[in-house]
Amino acid sequence: METWLPGIVFVVLSISMVVSTTDRRSKAIDRRLQRLERKVDLLLAEAGVQEPEDPRMAEIDALLAQGKKIQAIKVHREVTGDGLAEAKEAVERRMR
């Protein structure tokens, strides 16, 4: 059993290093994507162009009118790819 211990420690440390590196890269890519999205939004606003609304947003409005907030959040996530918190906030804004 004692001969396996250094090997197990090495494997665990190697996996944790890979996960840490991947997480840092993912965060950097996410920050870059957010910056690019802000720039595109600014360019569209400057040009006076509005992004067309997805037709399924009407489905979200219909679900909200029926009091089906959870289903509306699910549809919003499918349409936009947003996470749960972002979708919940967006649906709640549509409710106002």
N, C-alpha and C positions, 0 to 999 in steps of 0.2 A: 504494500500500500504506500509506503514511504517513497518508492521510486516513481510513483505516478504523480505525486504532489507537485514537483517542479513543472511537469508537463501541463498539468491542469491550470496552474497559476499562469503559465505562459499563454495558454489558449484564452483564458479569461481576460488577461491584459490586452492581448491582440484584438479580441472582439470589441472591447471597450474603446480602444483607440480608433478602430474603423468606424464605430458608431459615432464617436465624438467628431471625427473628421467629416463624416457624411452630414451630421446635424449642422455643423458650421457652414458647409457649402450650401445646404438647403436654405439656411437663414439668409445667407448672402444673396442667393438667387431670388428669394422672396422680396428682400429689400430692393433689389434692382428692378424687379417686376413692378413693385409699387411705384417707384420713381417714374418708370416708363408710362404706367397708366396715368399718373398725374400729368405728365407732359402731353400725352395724347388728349386727355380731357381739356387741357388748356388750349391746345391747337384747335380742337373742335369748337370750343367756345369762341375763340378769336375769329374763326371762319364762319361762325353763325350756323354751324351744322349740328343738328341733334341726332343722336343715335336712335334709330327706330326701336320702338318698344316691342318686345317679343309678344306674339299673340297669346301666349299662355299666361301672360300677366292678367288678362281678362278673366282667366280661370281662377286665378288667385283672388281677384276682386269678388267673383261669384261665391267662392268658398267663404270669404270673410262675411259676405252678406248673409250667408246661412249660419254664421257663427262657428265655422269649422276652421279655427285658427291653426291647429296643429297640422291639418291636411294642407292648408295654405302654405305653411312653412316648408313642408315636404316638397310641394310643387316648386316653391321658390328655389330650394336647394337644387332640384333637378335642372331647372332652367338656367340658373346662374353659376352653379358649382360652388356657391358660398358655403361656409361652415355653418354650424348650427346657430351660434351667437349672431353672426352677421345676418343670416336669413331671418331670425327672430326680430332683430332690430328693423330690418327693411319691411317686414310684414306689418310690424306695429306702426311704422311711419305711414304705410298705405291705409291703415285703419283710421287715421286722423282725418 
